[in-house]
Amino acid sequence: MKNIYSLVLACLLAGSIFAQKKEEVKTVDGAMDDMMKKWTEMAAPNENHKLLDAFVGTWDAVTTMWMQGPD
């Protein structure tokens, strides 16, 4: 029983050690907004996508998939 109390205490202490302060969260959110803006700009279609116009259409494909390995 003593080990269980020690484990619970260790978990509570670990949670408080790794908890983030409010100021740190604001910094991370700002960085995330900047990253998402840059990602959106880079994901937008550009002149390189024109090279793929030749492949536009309807495609038929046959695929095979195994749920387990060969053994």
N, C-alpha and C positions, 0 to 999 in steps of 0.2 A: 504494500500500500504506500509505503514511503517513496518508492520509485515513481509511482504515478503522480504524486504531488510534485516531485522534482521535475518530472517531464512537463507538467502543466506550467510550472513556474518558468522553466526554460523557454517554453513556447511564448509565454506572455512577454518575457524580456526580449526575446528575439524580435517579436512584432514591434515593440517600441523602438528598438535599435534601428530597424529598417524602415520605419515610417518616414514619409517625406513631409517636409514643412510646406506650408501654403505657398511661399515665395518660389520654391523649387518647381512646383507644379505649374505656376504661371510661366516660368522660363521654358519649360518643356512644351507647353501648349503653343507658345509663340513659335518655337522651332518647328513644331508639327505643322502649323499653318503655312510657314514658309516652304517647308518640304512639299506639302500638298499642292501649293501654287506652282512650284517648279515642276512637279510631276505632271500636273495637268497641262502645262505648256509643252512639255516634252512628249506627251501622249497624243497631242493634237495631230491630225493628219497633215502631212506636208508633201513636198515635191517627190519624196521617195515613194510615197504611196501610189503615185501615178504609174510607177513601174509594174504594179500589181493589177492594173486595169485589164490586162490581157487575160487574166485568170478569173474575171468576174463571170458568174453564170451558175448553172445548176450542175452539181457534181454527184455521181453515184460512187459509193465506196463500199468495199467488202472488208470487214475487219474480223480478226480472231482474237479471243481473249481467254486466258486460262486463270482460274481462281486459285489454283495450287501449282506448285512447281512440278517438274516432270517426274519426280519420285512419288 
